[in-house]
Amino acid sequence: MSLHNFIVAGTILSSKAKNTDTPKYQKLAAMLRGQTETGQLKSGQKLPPVREIAYQMGVTAGTIARSYRSLIDEGYLKVGVGQRTY
């Protein structure tokens, strides 16, 4: 399963995740945080572009960007100008 499909299938689209009051961006951030801690996401592995994953998940790009930003601020992700998020 590709990283993109893994992220989409394992986050806010699941019925379990839909039945909570937690904001969508926090659900995605928690899932990605867990994947980095367990080694499912490797250091330097590129994440899907914000717009692409937002479209696939049926949420706004702002939701995905906010999730990525919170993980960047926490030190879980890195981003370079004109590059993807790692």
N, C-alpha and C positions, 0 to 999 in steps of 0.2 A: 504494500500500500504506500502510495506517495505521501510525503510530508503534508502536502496540501489536503489530500483526502483524509488523512489522519486527524488533522486539526479540525476540519469541518465536521467529520463524523463524531469526534469525541468531545464537542463543546456544547454550545448553546442550542444546537439542533436536537440534542437528545431530549426525550420526553421528561426524564428526571430533572434536567437542567431548566426546562421551561416552567416547571412548577415551583420556582423559588422567586423571592423578591429581590435577589441579588442582581445588580445591574449587569447587562450583557458584557460590557467591557471587563468587569471584574471576573466574570466567569471564565472568559477567554484567558485573561492574565493568570488566573489561578491554574488553569490547565497547562499553559505554557511553562509556568514556574515549576510545576510538578514534573513536567517532562524534562526540564533542564536538570533538576535535582536527581532524577532517576537515570539520567543518561540517555533517554530516548531522543532528546535533541542534543546533538554534539556541538562542541565549541566550534564556531566558524561556519556552521550549517546555515544556509540562507533560508529565510522564511518567505512565504508567498507575499507578493506585493499587496499593499493595503486594499487597493481598489479591486483586485482580482478576488481576494478572499471575502471581501465585503459582499460582492456580487453573488458569489457562490453560497454564502451563508444567509443572504437576504437581509442584511443589516446595512447601516450606513458606513461609509468609509471612515467617518469620524469615530464610530464605535471601535473599529479595529485600530485606528491610529491612537486612540486614547489608551487602549490596552497595551499596544506596543510601547507607547510613551511611558506608561507606569513601570513597565519592565526595564526600560532603558534607565529610568531614574533610580531603580533599585539595583542596577548593575547586572541584570540577567541578560540583557540584549545590548548590542552595539549597532550603531548605524554610521555610515559614511555618506558625505554629500554626494549625491548622484549615484549612490549604491543602494543595494537592498539592505534589509535589516538582518542581523546575524544574532 
